[in-house]
Amino acid sequence: MPQLSIFPGGDGAVRQCRLTRTCWLSAALFCITTGLAAQEAGQEFAQPVVEQLQREFPPASIQSSEKSALAKTRVSTLQQQLEHDYALRQNVCYRKFFATRCLEQAAGQYRTAKQELTRVDQEASQFDRHLKAALKEGDLAEQRKAEAAKQPQRENAAAGHANKVEAHAGTQAERLNKQPERAKQAQEKHADTQQRINDRAAERRQKAEQAEENRRAYEEKMENAALKIEARNKRVSEQSNSKP
């Protein structure tokens, strides 16, 4: 009894239809496999590191030595975690059929996290440098202030000594008045001594005035520097907040 076929062309058409169905099934399986591989490769293994750093240390947020120390500790810990997770992700990628794409995506995530780690570490180091410089300037200012405070005492002591010298010279001059030539020489010597004393006193007063001017200039410089740092931090904060 002859077999009836709904396909024109008989057995050849049936075989062609079977081949077509096989091709469609293979294509569908390929798409599913590709999608799963891409989905696994696209898992953000480094995203938790980035989110934690941005949450705890947003730009221009490190403004104390305590937070700077915490930032460096956190960077060290998250760096180790990132290296460990990146190595695991590479091992997973090597076992996949689409290993190259998987490795490229993992490397991109790794670079993004490394950039965030570097940003936080650099901000902490920059704050430490500024703090160290400010402390050094503060120590110098205290030293200058102490020297300026001692200057009046030095001047008073010098003035007292000058008075004693002058009194002694006056007594000596009276004695020497009885001897005109020797008295004249003594007076000249006394005048020279008095001139040197006056010159030294004037020099000390000038130094004291200069020290006071330097102290005021330094305090003004420190105030301006503090205002600039505050303005810079405010601009950075505003720029960070204005970013989407």
NORQUIJO-V489591 format. One record per backbone hydrogen bond with DSSP energy under -1.0 kcal/mol. NH is the residue of the N-H (numbers start at 1). CO is the residue of the C=O. E is the energy in kcal/mol with one decimal. If there is no record, write none. Layout:
# NORQUIJO-V489591
nh | co | e
NH | CO | E
NH | CO | E
This chain:
# NORQUIJO-V489591
nh | co | e
10 | 7 | -1.5
14 | 10 | -1.4
15 | 11 | -2.6
16 | 12 | -2.2
17 | 13 | -2.1
18 | 14 | -2.4
19 | 15 | -2.3
20 | 16 | -2.2
21 | 17 | -2.4
22 | 18 | -2.1
23 | 19 | -2.2
24 | 20 | -2.2
25 | 21 | -2.4
26 | 22 | -2.3
27 | 23 | -2.5
28 | 24 | -2.5
29 | 25 | -2.5
30 | 26 | -2.4
31 | 27 | -2.3
32 | 28 | -2.3
33 | 29 | -2.5
34 | 30 | -2.6
35 | 31 | -2.5
36 | 32 | -2.4
37 | 33 | -2.4
38 | 34 | -2.6
39 | 35 | -2.4
40 | 36 | -2.6
41 | 37 | -2.6
42 | 38 | -1.8
43 | 40 | -1.2
45 | 43 | -1.7
50 | 46 | -1.6
51 | 47 | -2.8
52 | 48 | -2.3
53 | 49 | -2.1
54 | 50 | -2.4
55 | 51 | -2.0
56 | 52 | -2.5
57 | 53 | -2.9
61 | 58 | -1.4
63 | 61 | -1.1
68 | 64 | -2.0
69 | 65 | -2.3
70 | 66 | -2.2
71 | 67 | -2.5
72 | 68 | -2.1
73 | 69 | -2.1
74 | 70 | -2.7
75 | 71 | -2.6
76 | 72 | -2.1
77 | 73 | -2.2
78 | 74 | -2.9
79 | 75 | -2.2
80 | 76 | -1.7
81 | 77 | -2.1
82 | 78 | -2.7
83 | 79 | -2.4
84 | 80 | -2.1
85 | 81 | -2.7
86 | 82 | -2.6
87 | 83 | -2.0
88 | 84 | -2.0
89 | 85 | -2.4
90 | 86 | -2.3
91 | 87 | -2.0
92 | 88 | -2.0
93 | 89 | -2.3
94 | 90 | -2.2
96 | 93 | -1.7
102 | 98 | -1.6
103 | 99 | -2.7
104 | 100 | -2.3
105 | 101 | -2.2
106 | 102 | -2.1
107 | 103 | -2.5
108 | 104 | -2.1
109 | 105 | -2.1
110 | 106 | -2.3
111 | 107 | -2.4
112 | 108 | -2.0
113 | 109 | -2.2
114 | 110 | -2.4
115 | 111 | -2.4
116 | 112 | -1.6
117 | 113 | -2.3
118 | 114 | -2.7
119 | 115 | -2.2
120 | 116 | -2.1
121 | 117 | -2.3
122 | 118 | -2.6
123 | 119 | -2.2
124 | 120 | -2.2
125 | 121 | -2.3
126 | 122 | -2.6
127 | 123 | -2.1
128 | 124 | -2.1
129 | 125 | -2.2
130 | 126 | -2.3
131 | 127 | -2.6
132 | 128 | -2.4
133 | 129 | -2.3
134 | 130 | -2.4
135 | 131 | -2.4
136 | 132 | -2.2
137 | 133 | -2.5
138 | 134 | -2.3
139 | 135 | -2.3
140 | 136 | -2.1
141 | 137 | -2.2
142 | 138 | -2.3
143 | 139 | -2.2
144 | 140 | -2.5
145 | 141 | -2.5
146 | 142 | -2.4
147 | 143 | -2.3
148 | 144 | -2.5
149 | 145 | -2.0
150 | 146 | -1.7
151 | 147 | -1.0
154 | 150 | -2.0
155 | 151 | -2.5
156 | 152 | -2.6
157 | 153 | -2.4
158 | 154 | -2.6
159 | 155 | -2.7
160 | 156 | -2.6
161 | 157 | -2.4
162 | 158 | -2.4
163 | 159 | -2.3
164 | 160 | -2.1
165 | 161 | -2.6
166 | 162 | -2.8
167 | 163 | -2.9
168 | 164 | -2.7
169 | 165 | -2.8
170 | 166 | -2.7
171 | 167 | -2.4
172 | 168 | -2.5
173 | 169 | -2.4
174 | 170 | -2.2
175 | 171 | -1.7
176 | 172 | -1.9
177 | 173 | -1.1
179 | 176 | -1.7
183 | 179 | -3.2
184 | 180 | -2.5
185 | 181 | -2.1
186 | 182 | -2.4
187 | 183 | -2.5
188 | 184 | -2.3
189 | 185 | -2.4
190 | 186 | -2.9
191 | 187 | -2.8
192 | 188 | -2.5
193 | 189 | -2.8
194 | 190 | -3.1
195 | 191 | -2.4
196 | 192 | -2.4
197 | 193 | -2.5
198 | 194 | -2.8
199 | 195 | -2.8
200 | 196 | -2.6
201 | 197 | -2.6
202 | 198 | -2.6
203 | 199 | -2.4
204 | 200 | -2.6
205 | 201 | -2.4
206 | 202 | -2.3
207 | 203 | -2.4
208 | 204 | -2.5
209 | 205 | -2.5
210 | 206 | -2.5
211 | 207 | -2.8
212 | 208 | -2.2
213 | 209 | -2.3
214 | 210 | -2.7
215 | 211 | -2.4
216 | 212 | -2.3
217 | 213 | -2.6
218 | 214 | -2.6
219 | 215 | -2.5
220 | 216 | -2.3
221 | 217 | -2.3
222 | 218 | -2.8
223 | 219 | -2.2
224 | 220 | -2.4
225 | 221 | -2.6
226 | 222 | -2.4
227 | 223 | -2.2
228 | 224 | -2.4
229 | 225 | -2.6
230 | 226 | -2.4
231 | 227 | -2.5
232 | 228 | -2.9
233 | 229 | -2.7
234 | 230 | -2.0
235 | 231 | -2.5
236 | 232 | -2.7
237 | 233 | -2.4
238 | 234 | -2.6
239 | 235 | -2.9
240 | 236 | -2.5
241 | 237 | -2.3
242 | 238 | -1.9
